[in-house]
Amino acid sequence: MLAIGRIIIAVLAALTFAVPLAAQDSSVETRLGDEGFESPEATLDQMDWLVGQWIGSGIGGAPAMESWLPPSGDTMVGTFVQETGQGGIRFTEHLYLMEEEGTLVLRLKHFNADLTGWEEKDGMLTFRLVAIEDCAAYFHALTLRCDGEDGLLAAVRMKSEKQEPQELVFRFRRAGSEAAFNDCGAMTTPEYIECFSKRAQSARALRDTYLSAAREAYSDDAELLEAIERSHLIYGRYIEAECSAIWTRVRQGTIRASEQLLCEERLTLRQAHAIWSDWLGRPFVETSLPEPELP
């Protein structure tokens, strides 16, 4: 297991409930409930601001993405992807935000890039609600809140020997918003690459949202689920091969990286549409996800 995984899993075990809410440092993002605290009343309707795709930077400044689907009954399903600095997957999270006994609880499991889990087979991390406000939910040691216009802040408190609280803080912008990326107008070559990279990240986040919905829709059909996963893997290899060919075609020019990223964005958006059309756009599948636009 990654070192960061051992730290995160130790969060709940290491934190006690000895800090009263009123005594907590207002400069930190996370909150702790005092011993025996009761969670406030809350419903998923108060979390509708969280639905959507979010892109930003995570551990070590590497790209990170978070996606939340609309509620299915009493549960909102979310995914988190932390990339490596080289564009691969460092780890992912599968999250359930659930209504239970008149309040909310957040449960999650971590997975390595090869889909092996961090927690035991039936294990998970559970975060109880401490407080809920307009556009903010504070769970014990974990926070989700709005961060300005079209922004999301996620924070988790870490195990540490230091007296002051230690946190991992992630800042995201809503995919497709002006704050997430501009239209890549007149820019220098490095600025073009950064802009097109954000667009490709946004496309992957959108694709992953539709793929997660398809996985949920067919979770009880192992054979079909395996076929969907195989198709996803082959499609990814096609995108990699096709866009590498684009790079080779313009390999002598300064635009080669931008052209490759635009190719990745275009084909990933087409993949998102194919997932919707083939698995979610049929009459026998109930989904609130809209048909994604084709590039």
C-alpha positions, -999 to +999 in steps of 0.1 A: +000+000+000+012+035-007+025+055+023-002+081+018-027+053+021-015+042+054-017+078+067-052+083+054-065+050+068-050+060+102-070+092+103-101+079+121-081+056+144-057+083+155-082+111+160-100+112+193-132+131+201-117+152+228-118+186+211-151+205+217-164+223+186-161+257+202-124+252+210-113+243+175-090+265+155-110+285+129-080+287+106-082+249+097-107+235+073-117+203+091-137+200+123-139+173+150-169+163+170-165+161+208-169+127+225-204+112+220-215+140+197-248+137+178-250+145+141-274+172+131-304+166+109-296+167+072-308+154+039-292+150+004-313+179-009-288+201+010-260+187-010-273+194-045-245+219-050-220+191-050-234+173-081-211+175-111-175+171-123-146+189-106-110+193-117-080+207-099-047+198-083-040+173-055-011+157-038+023+171-050+004+195-073-005+166-097-039+167-113-069+155-093-106+150-103-138+145-083-173+136-096-206+133-079-238+118-094-273+130-085-289+110-056-302+075-063-327+070-035-309+078-003-274+077-017-251+100-038-222+082-055-189+099-059-155+091-074-121+107-068-090+103-090-055+113-079-031+113-108+007+110-108+029+137-121+032+117-153-005+115-160-012+080-147-034+070-118-019+072-083-050+061-065-088+064-066-117+066-042-152+053-044-175+074-022-211+070-008-228+100+007-259+085+025-289+095+044-291+075+076-313+080+107-322+116+097-286+127+090-258+122+065-228+099+067-199+097+041-182+063+035-153+057+011-129+030-001-095+035-017-080+017-046-046+015-062-040+020-099-044-018-104-078-017-086-064-035-055-080-020-023-064-003+006-090-013+031-099-049+039-125-066+017-155-054+037-137-024+053-142+013+046-137+047+062-168+063+077-171+100+084-200+112+106-216+146+101-205+173+126-222+203+111-240+214+079-242+249+065-253+265+032-229+250+006-208+232+032-208+199+050-184+192+079-178+156+088-156+144+116-121+150+101-133+156+066-148+188+049-166+194+016-175+231+010-180+256-018-148+276-025-160+308-043-179+307-075-177+273-092-151+261-067-150+230-044-127+225-014-122+191+001-100+186+032-091+157+054-072+158+087-041+136+090-024+118+117+006+138+130+028+142+161+027+180+157+005+200+180-012+220+152-037+202+129-022+187+097-045+186+067-046+175+031-065+202+011-078+198-024-092+227-045-113+221-076-131+241-102-163+229-118-155+213-151-166+235-180-166+267-160-147+297-171-126+294-139-116+258-149-102+267-182-105+295-207-110+292-245-073+290-251-071+322-272-039+341-278-013+324-256+023+314-255+031+277-263+035+267-226+002+285-218-015+266-247-003+233-233-015+241-198-049+252-212-054+222-234-042+199-206-070+212-184-095+206-212-083+170-216-086+165-178-122+179-179-131+155-206-117+125-187-136+136-156-168+137-176-161+103-192-155+088-158-188+101-145-207+083-172-186+052-169-193+051-131-230+053-138-228+025-163-209+003-138-236+010-112-264+003-137-250-032-145-234-041-112-255-072-109-245-086-143-209-098-140-205-109-176-218-076-190-198-056-166-166-074-176-175-066-213-179-029-205-146-029-187-129-046-216-144-021-240-132+008-218-097-006-218-095-010-255-110+024-262-084+039-239-056+022-259-072+035-291-071+071-278-035+066-268-025+052-302-044+077-322-032+107-304+003+094-304+000+092-341-012+128-342+019+138-322+041+120-347+026+137-376+035+172-362+065+160-342+088+187-357+064+216-348+060+235-315+022+226-315+028+188-313+018+187-275-012+209-280-024+188-309-020+156-290-040+170-260-068+183-283-070+148-298-073+133-263-101+158-254-120+151-286-119+113-285-126+112-247-157+132-252-168+109-280-162+080-256-184+096-230-212+100-256-207+063-266-211+052-230-243+072-227-257+060-260-249+024-255-255+019-218-274+048-203-295+062-231-318+033-234-354+032-221-347+004-197-320+023-178-330+051-155-304+079-153-306+116-147-274+122-166-280+142-198-268+132-232-232+146-234-224+169-263-203+156-292-172+177-300 
